[in-house]
Amino acid sequence: MKKQLLSLVVGGVIAVGAAMATQARAEDAEPEAWWGALSGSVAGVSDYVFRGISQTEGGPAAQGSLEWTHSLPFDLTVYGGAFISNVRFPDTVNNENLPIHAEVDLDAGLRGSVVGVNWDVGYIRISYPGKEMPANNSLDYDWSEVYIKANYDFGFAKVLGGWFHSSHYSSGAGVGNYYSGEVDVPTHLYDITAVGHVGHLEIQNEANFGLPSYTDWAFGINRDCPELLGVNVALMYYDTDVSDTDVLKGGGGATATRIDNRFYETATWRVVLQVSKTF
């Protein structure tokens, strides 16, 4: 069995480069450079989980992201970013792993705020460069999504929601829609933030995707640690309602096959530790 783990640490960020001069005088705030601004992050995770599914078969991952932002009139912000991580996926045909070792995402969009509601519309391309798939494998693993996200901060809690749509989801899965909701609650206990998440992925061709349409959920805590060089430490629990007895449907709705055990194992519960640093 071929087991490769790429050590990829790339600068980046998943943060908004919006101005925060609320009570400061305008003349005291540093003006944005003509080209905009860059921010970034690096992270190490004990398991790379995406929408409740392990992308590394339960193994660790090194990740990085980079984002460029530029302010526009009417308090709008345009952005573009990149994310990279090592990945590992099961190949149930030959009981090994697919020859896919890295994920690279590119996104672009527009952010703004209306009556305190922060909104974000954009496009993302998820690709797996360097893959060498067998000639008889006709499935396209690279895919794209458009999305709409919004959040509102009540002070005692921040509520987030999103809709992500793909006309050609990964692995020839056809149309895919993912709906998500999250609540972040800051606490007075050591400045810890509690997090709760629920999402639902609706897949057109489950047989190609290898998993049924499913609901995922997560909860956990995270804390910024200025005493540890400013890193953020998070501990999260992930789970889904995928069952090892699920029967997968094809694009036409016909029963195709039972879920493979190796795919089921990527959708079971797991606890993940993440350490990240933004700059």
Buried (B, 14 or more C-beta within 10 A) or exposed (E): EEEEBBEBEBBBBBBBBBBEEEEEEEEEEEEEEEEBBBBBBBBBBBBBBBBBBBBBBBBBBBBBBBBBBBBEEEEEBBBBBBBBBBBBBBBBEEEEBBBBBBBBBBBEBEBBBEEEEBBBEBEBEBBBEEBEBEEEBEEBBBBBBBBBBBBBBEEEBBBBBBBBBBEBBBBBBBBBBBBBBBBBBBEEEEEBBBBBBBBBBBBBBBBBBBBBBBBBBBBBBBBBBEEEEEBBBBBBEBBBBBEEEBEBBBBEEEEBEEBBEBBBBBBBEBEBBBBBBBE
